[in-house]
Amino acid sequence: MYETLALVGATGAVGRIVLETLEQRKFPYKHLKLLASERSVGREVTVGGKTLVVELLEPSAFSDVDLVIASTPDEVSAEFAPWAVDAGAVVVDESGFWRMDPSVPLIVPEVNPEAVDNHSGIIASPNCSTTQMVVALAPLHSAAKVKRVVVSTYQATSGAGLAGNEELYESVRSELAGKLHPPRTFQHPIGFNLIPQIGSEKYQGYTSEEMKMVYETRKIMGDEDIQVCPTCVRVPVTIGHSESILVETEKPLSVDEACELFQRAPGVTVVDNLDQQLYPMPRDCDGKDDVFVGRIREDLSCSNGIAFWCVSDNLRKGAATNAVQIAELLVERAAMSAEKK
Ligand SMILES: NC(=O)c1ccc[n+]([C@@H]2O[C@H](COP(=O)([O-])OP(=O)(O)OC[C@H]3O[C@@H](n4cnc5c(N)ncnc54)[C@H](OP(=O)(O)O)[C@@H]3O)[C@@H](O)[C@H]2O)c1
């Protein structure tokens, strides 16, 4: 068991849900430390009936810590993760900074749990839109080998942290009052709008968010040949990313076979009955851990193609739940190696 767990970025959109998730899943630890920036130092947070005070993220904060779950901006993670590792802790990091580092495993426990054994102190949790997609793709890949994926995302404002949701509320209020709200977090007003840009331009007209979906999918699924064409769009929804996914496989898969594979896959719930107007929607997935799949049908535009719709709570499976599941893998592995000794 890890004795002292530190949550870095405990006050953010993801950090708050990590706290909830740890309690709900009864994650084992003896002591808990909450770390954030100077802005939040001294803030009181109630966890499991106890009041904890947020402390400053600084090198000495890790002297007694053996496990860290972190959700901070990339540049903060780049700086603090080595402090924690030098102090002997293992870091499960939600930021984008370490994900493509060859020495850092990038893990979705339903897809590549074995990668946890190859860490050197830092383990990364993927981008939220990638996580839900690979959970859904994994069973299709095992059965029929995924060759190509065309994905369009409809991403919630909480994907941009607490500031994202605040901006959505302010923008909607301003629009209803007949005023235009000047955007801060997003590139354009988000109220009653869609913004087909998440991140900045990264490669040949694709944004950083889109290229994360390309690179991270290949790393997690352990297949550099998978072709991914993403379009990432911010939508005025507070929680829950939705994705329209077209997947081309090497071997043919019928719609019935795809449905069965989804139904049997860990972490996937199928909600699919068009006649009864049943399909996953962000409102229904809010606060849930699974990846929800529906509208499963043949892609009529190519051979060996399946089209489906996929929704998941970006703050839960897209972030907090995935990180806590990685920490649970570490606990399991530590218990197994203690038994062997
Ligand atoms: N939101 C999602 O759906 C999602 C999904 C997957 C991954 N992620 C990743 O998770 C990370 C956090 O995202 P978020 O949505 O939770 O953002 P957020 O709501 O803006 O929270 C950021 C957290 O980082 C802390 N922080 C910021 N600057 C700091 C500094 N200099 N020193 C110490 N702590 C600092 C903040 O503390 P203060 O309260 O002191 O400012 C806050 O606790 C990002 O890397 C993001 O890409 C987010």
The ligand as a MOL file (V3000), in Angstrom:
LIG
                    3D

  0  0  0     0  0            999 V3000
M  V30 BEGIN CTAB
M  V30 COUNTS 48 52 0 0 0
M  V30 BEGIN ATOM
M  V30 1 N -10.5500 18.9850 -17.9480 0
M  V30 2 C -10.4680 17.8310 -18.5700 0
M  V30 3 O -11.4660 17.2980 -19.0940 0
M  V30 4 C -9.1450 17.1270 -18.6620 0
M  V30 5 C -9.1060 15.8070 -19.1420 0
M  V30 6 C -7.8710 15.1370 -19.2500 0
M  V30 7 C -6.7180 15.7930 -18.8740 0
M  V30 8 N -6.7800 17.0980 -18.4110 0 CHG=1
M  V30 9 C -5.5380 17.7490 -18.0360 0
M  V30 10 O -5.5180 17.8890 -16.6190 0
M  V30 11 C -4.8090 19.0860 -16.2560 0
M  V30 12 C -5.6860 19.9340 -15.3250 0
M  V30 13 O -6.8530 20.2820 -16.0260 0
M  V30 14 P -8.1080 20.9540 -15.2980 0
M  V30 15 O -9.1890 20.8710 -16.3170 0
M  V30 16 O -8.3320 20.3770 -13.9520 0 CHG=-1
M  V30 17 O -7.6220 22.4870 -15.1590 0
M  V30 18 P -8.0430 23.5890 -14.0700 0
M  V30 19 O -9.4660 23.4640 -13.6940 0
M  V30 20 O -7.5750 24.8670 -14.6590 0
M  V30 21 O -7.1420 23.2220 -12.7960 0
M  V30 22 C -5.7490 23.4000 -12.8050 0
M  V30 23 C -5.1650 22.9650 -11.4680 0
M  V30 24 O -3.7520 23.1360 -11.5450 0
M  V30 25 C -3.3340 23.9750 -10.4620 0
M  V30 26 N -2.2320 24.8390 -10.8680 0
M  V30 27 C -2.1950 25.7110 -11.9020 0
M  V30 28 N -1.0080 26.3700 -11.9270 0
M  V30 29 C -0.2840 25.8990 -10.8730 0
M  V30 30 C 0.9990 26.1640 -10.3520 0
M  V30 31 N 1.8120 27.0700 -10.9220 0
M  V30 32 N 1.4030 25.4920 -9.2550 0
M  V30 33 C 0.6070 24.5880 -8.6550 0
M  V30 34 N -0.6410 24.2770 -9.0990 0
M  V30 35 C -1.0730 24.9270 -10.1890 0
M  V30 36 C -4.5530 24.8080 -10.1220 0
M  V30 37 O -4.4080 25.2960 -8.7900 0
M  V30 38 P -4.9640 26.7280 -8.2950 0
M  V30 39 O -6.3350 26.4730 -7.7380 0
M  V30 40 O -4.0020 27.1170 -7.2340 0
M  V30 41 O -4.9610 27.6490 -9.4710 0
M  V30 42 C -5.6560 23.7760 -10.2790 0
M  V30 43 O -5.7220 22.9780 -9.1320 0
M  V30 44 C -4.4120 19.7720 -17.5680 0
M  V30 45 O -3.1070 19.4110 -17.9180 0
M  V30 46 C -5.3940 19.1660 -18.5690 0
M  V30 47 O -4.8910 19.1520 -19.8750 0
M  V30 48 C -7.9640 17.7630 -18.2860 0
M  V30 END ATOM
M  V30 BEGIN BOND
M  V30 1 1 1 2
M  V30 2 2 2 3
M  V30 3 1 2 4
M  V30 4 1 4 5
M  V30 5 2 4 48
M  V30 6 2 5 6
M  V30 7 1 6 7
M  V30 8 2 7 8
M  V30 9 1 8 9
M  V30 10 1 8 48
M  V30 11 1 9 10
M  V30 12 1 9 46
M  V30 13 1 10 11
M  V30 14 1 11 12
M  V30 15 1 11 44
M  V30 16 1 12 13
M  V30 17 1 13 14
M  V30 18 2 14 15
M  V30 19 1 14 16
M  V30 20 1 14 17
M  V30 21 1 17 18
M  V30 22 2 18 19
M  V30 23 1 18 20
M  V30 24 1 18 21
M  V30 25 1 21 22
M  V30 26 1 22 23
M  V30 27 1 23 24
M  V30 28 1 23 42
M  V30 29 1 24 25
M  V30 30 1 25 26
M  V30 31 1 25 36
M  V30 32 1 26 27
M  V30 33 1 26 35
M  V30 34 2 27 28
M  V30 35 1 28 29
M  V30 36 1 29 30
M  V30 37 2 29 35
M  V30 38 1 30 31
M  V30 39 2 30 32
M  V30 40 1 32 33
M  V30 41 2 33 34
M  V30 42 1 34 35
M  V30 43 1 36 37
M  V30 44 1 36 42
M  V30 45 1 37 38
M  V30 46 2 38 39
M  V30 47 1 38 40
M  V30 48 1 38 41
M  V30 49 1 42 43
M  V30 50 1 44 45
M  V30 51 1 44 46
M  V30 52 1 46 47
M  V30 END BOND
M  V30 END CTAB
M  END
